Amino acid sequence: MIFSKKFANFSYLCLFLLYLLGEYLIDLSNESKNNNILVTKNKEPIKKFVNTALNGNTLYLIKEHKYFKESKITEIFDLKYKDYIHFIRLKGTSDVKNIVALGIDKKYHIANFYLEGYAPFKTDKLWIPLQTLARKKVYQLDDLQYKGYNEIWQTSSQAFKYTRGDCEDHAIALADWLIEMGEDARVVIGKYKKVGHAWVVLFKNNKEYILEATQKRNLRKPYLLAKYQPNYKAKMMFNREYFWYIKNEKSSMNYSSSNWIKKSTYIKQQSKY
């Protein structure tokens, strides 16, 4: 997209005025770009938005008791960046509130947005979603599927529709299907053996299970007790409504520990399905 010089000058003036008004929302952190899950090093302040009327999808910051329109948050990222995942933080702090990721529509969306409330068909058997995805979806890195992009997320319905996707696409499809079945499932982002990765954690009968959504073979015992999986180092997790961030990654194998802090609530205006 090409902007005129006059428009660019006007944009800079607007940003400067916002700076003078103070109270900004977003700060972006750094992470290695050598992982499958990519995060940028850029920083971008965003104006504090009106937090009264809940028109459209809304992000509620639990600690601050404030509401922010998703569209106002993500439009800044749409203007400034074209790739990667970004942390949402309060300016000047390391307190991660949520993340935004680029969708197939080439626009940024808050992580919870990608869980649409979708299940391709009804089932009461927990093994069906994982085995269905194993047969239907092929693992492929984003940069091979989307020319010129390193990180693109698919929504849960897209992830089932399209036959190719990487780890977070598999995890989003699996978690949303399980949630639709009435299960407590969440998409987890962190590292597996020091490589950026996404998977699903399932809370069932007072136990926590890791579901490797990209698993294609050996599906007879797909539910792994999380406490026995040291190679999975969780950093954040989310479902349709909440986003959690961990204070101490050393305890990340325990997904119910007090180190997991609920940072924000995602409020959808209406469900697509």
SVG drawing of the C-alpha trace seen along z (x, -y; Angstrom):
<svg xmlns="http://www.w3.org/2000/svg" viewBox="-24 -17 41 64">
<polyline fill="none" stroke="black" stroke-width="0.4" points="0.0,0.0 1.4,-3.4 0.7,-6.5 1.1,-10.1 3.6,-12.4 0.8,-14.6 -1.0,-11.6 2.3,-10.4 2.9,-13.8 -0.6,-13.9 -0.2,-10.5 3.0,-11.5 1.3,-14.6 -1.6,-12.4 0.8,-10.1 2.7,-13.0 -0.5,-14.4 -1.4,-11.0 2.0,-11.0 1.3,-14.3 -2.0,-13.1 -0.2,-10.3 -1.6,-7.0 -0.6,-4.5 -1.5,-0.8 0.7,1.3 4.4,2.3 5.9,5.1 8.6,7.4 11.4,9.3 11.8,13.0 14.0,15.2 13.0,15.2 14.5,18.7 11.5,20.5 8.2,21.7 6.4,19.2 7.8,15.8 7.6,12.6 9.0,9.2 11.4,6.9 9.5,3.7 7.8,1.3 4.7,-0.7 2.7,-2.8 -1.0,-3.0 -3.4,-5.6 -5.6,-4.6 -9.0,-3.9 -12.6,-4.6 -13.5,-1.9 -17.2,-2.4 -19.4,-1.1 -18.7,2.5 -19.3,2.2 -17.5,5.0 -15.0,7.4 -13.4,6.1 -10.3,6.9 -10.8,6.5 -7.6,6.1 -8.4,7.9 -5.9,6.2 -6.7,2.7 -10.5,3.2 -10.5,1.5 -12.0,2.3 -10.4,1.7 -11.8,2.2 -10.0,4.9 -10.4,2.9 -8.6,-0.1 -5.7,2.1 -5.2,4.1 -5.5,1.3 -2.2,-0.2 -0.5,3.1 -2.1,3.3 -0.6,-0.1 2.8,0.6 3.7,4.3 3.1,7.0 4.4,10.2 5.1,12.0 3.3,12.2 3.4,9.3 2.9,9.1 0.3,6.6 1.7,4.9 1.2,1.8 3.8,-0.7 6.9,-0.6 6.2,2.8 6.9,6.4 3.4,7.4 2.0,9.3 -1.7,8.9 -2.3,10.9 -0.9,11.3 -1.9,10.4 -1.2,12.5 -1.7,12.0 -4.6,13.9 -5.2,15.2 -6.9,11.9 -3.5,10.2 -4.9,8.3 -3.9,8.6 -6.3,10.2 -6.1,10.9 -5.3,14.6 -8.7,15.5 -10.3,14.3 -9.0,17.4 -11.2,19.7 -14.5,19.2 -16.7,21.8 -16.3,24.3 -16.6,28.0 -16.8,29.8 -19.2,32.4 -20.5,33.6 -18.8,36.4 -18.5,37.4 -15.3,39.4 -12.1,37.4 -9.9,39.2 -11.9,38.3 -10.8,34.7 -7.1,35.5 -7.3,38.5 -9.5,36.5 -6.9,33.7 -4.1,36.2 -5.7,37.6 -7.0,34.3 -4.3,31.8 -0.7,31.8 2.0,29.9 3.6,27.1 5.5,24.0 3.8,20.7 6.7,19.3 6.2,22.2 2.5,21.7 2.2,17.9 4.8,16.3 6.5,13.3 5.2,14.1 6.7,16.0 3.7,16.2 0.1,16.5 -2.7,17.9 -5.8,19.8 -9.1,19.6 -10.5,22.8 -12.9,23.2 -10.1,22.2 -7.8,24.7 -10.2,27.5 -11.0,26.3 -7.5,25.9 -5.4,29.0 -2.1,27.4 -0.9,25.5 1.7,25.4 1.6,26.0 -0.7,23.2 -3.2,23.9 -3.4,27.6 -3.7,26.5 -6.4,23.9 -8.5,26.4 -8.1,29.1 -8.7,26.9 -11.8,25.2 -13.3,28.6 -12.7,29.9 -14.2,26.8 -17.3,27.2 -17.5,30.7 -17.7,29.2 -14.0,29.8 -11.6,27.4 -9.0,27.1 -6.5,24.3 -4.0,23.4 -0.5,23.2 2.4,21.3 6.0,21.9 8.9,24.0 9.4,27.7 13.1,28.7 14.1,25.0 12.1,24.5 9.0,22.3 5.8,24.4 2.1,24.5 0.1,27.4 -3.1,28.1 -3.6,28.7 -6.7,30.5 -7.9,30.3 -9.8,33.5 -10.7,35.3 -8.3,33.2 -5.4,34.0 -3.7,32.1 -2.9,33.7 -0.8,32.4 -2.2,33.1 0.3,32.8 -2.0,31.4 0.5,32.0 0.9,35.7 0.3,37.9 1.4,41.3 1.2,43.5 -2.2,42.1 -3.1,45.0 -1.9,43.0 -2.3,39.4 -3.0,38.0 0.2,37.3 0.2,36.3 1.7,32.8 3.7,33.3 5.8,35.9 6.6,33.8 9.7,31.7 10.4,30.9 7.2,28.7 8.0,25.3 4.8,23.3 4.8,19.5 1.2,18.5 -2.1,20.1 -5.6,19.0 -9.1,20.3 -12.1,18.5 -12.4,16.2 -9.2,15.8 -5.5,15.4 -2.9,16.6 0.7,15.8 3.2,17.6 5.4,15.9 7.9,18.6 8.6,20.9 10.3,23.5 6.9,24.5 5.2,24.5 4.6,28.3 1.9,27.5 -0.9,25.7 -3.0,25.2 -0.3,23.6 -0.5,20.1 2.3,19.1 -0.3,18.9 -1.9,15.5 -5.1,14.7 -4.3,11.4 -7.3,10.5 -10.7,11.5 -11.9,11.5 -15.5,10.5 -17.0,11.2 -20.0,9.2 -21.5,12.2 -20.4,15.7 -19.9,16.6 -21.3,20.1"/>
</svg>
